[in-house]
Amino acid sequence: MKPKLGFFDFTGCEGCQLEVLNFDTELVELLNHVDIVNFREAKTEREDNYEIAFVEGSITRESEIPKLKKIRQQAKIVVALGACACLG
């Protein structure tokens, strides 16, 4: 069974997610090994059933904290994607 990935965005330009989509052949190869179940930039259907979460953007509003906590509770692994997520 393939691991399920989710991509999530907070405050930022979402450029890092767009760069993931620009990976072309690498992205196609990745899809042989994982199921992307949540990725607002690439698909309209969404699931809350994922093991790995990529989080892009900064947390700039208190209202974003519960969403981030929910992602952390659901995912076995959380990856900060890009400078905004890593450095604020």
C-alpha positions in Angstrom: 0.0 0.0 0.0 1.4 3.4 -1.0 1.8 6.1 1.7 -0.7 9.0 1.4 0.6 12.5 1.1 -1.1 15.8 1.8 0.1 19.3 0.8 -1.2 22.2 2.9 -0.8 25.9 2.6 -0.9 28.8 5.1 0.2 32.4 4.5 2.6 32.7 1.6 2.7 32.8 -2.2 2.2 29.0 -2.6 5.2 29.1 -5.0 6.7 26.0 -3.4 3.7 24.0 -4.2 3.8 25.2 -7.8 7.4 24.2 -8.0 6.4 20.6 -6.9 4.0 20.6 -9.9 6.9 21.7 -12.2 8.9 18.6 -11.4 7.4 16.9 -14.4 9.0 13.4 -14.8 10.1 13.4 -11.2 6.5 14.0 -10.1 5.2 11.2 -12.3 7.8 8.9 -10.8 6.8 9.9 -7.3 3.2 9.1 -8.1 4.3 5.5 -8.7 5.2 5.3 -5.0 2.7 7.5 -3.2 -0.9 8.6 -3.3 -1.5 12.4 -3.1 -4.8 12.8 -1.4 -4.8 16.5 -0.5 -3.2 19.1 -2.8 -5.2 22.3 -3.4 -3.0 23.5 -6.2 -3.4 20.2 -8.2 -6.8 18.6 -7.4 -10.2 19.5 -6.1 -10.9 16.3 -4.2 -9.5 16.2 -0.7 -9.1 13.5 2.0 -8.1 13.8 5.6 -6.5 10.4 5.5 -2.8 10.9 5.0 0.5 9.8 6.6 2.8 12.5 5.4 2.0 16.2 5.3 3.9 18.9 3.5 3.1 22.3 5.1 3.9 25.5 3.1 3.7 29.1 4.3 3.9 30.9 7.6 1.5 30.8 10.5 0.5 34.5 10.7 -3.0 34.3 12.2 -4.1 32.7 15.4 -7.0 31.1 13.5 -4.4 29.0 11.6 -3.1 27.2 14.7 -6.0 24.7 15.0 -5.6 23.7 11.4 -1.9 23.1 11.8 -2.5 21.1 15.0 -5.0 19.0 13.2 -2.5 18.3 10.4 0.1 17.4 13.0 -2.3 15.0 14.8 -3.2 13.2 11.6 0.2 12.9 10.0 3.0 10.5 11.1 5.5 12.9 9.4 5.2 16.6 8.9 7.6 18.4 6.5 8.1 22.2 6.4 8.1 23.0 2.7 10.0 26.2 1.7 11.5 29.2 3.3 8.2 30.6 4.7 7.4 27.4 6.5 10.9 27.0 7.8 11.7 30.6 8.8 8.4 32.3 9.0 
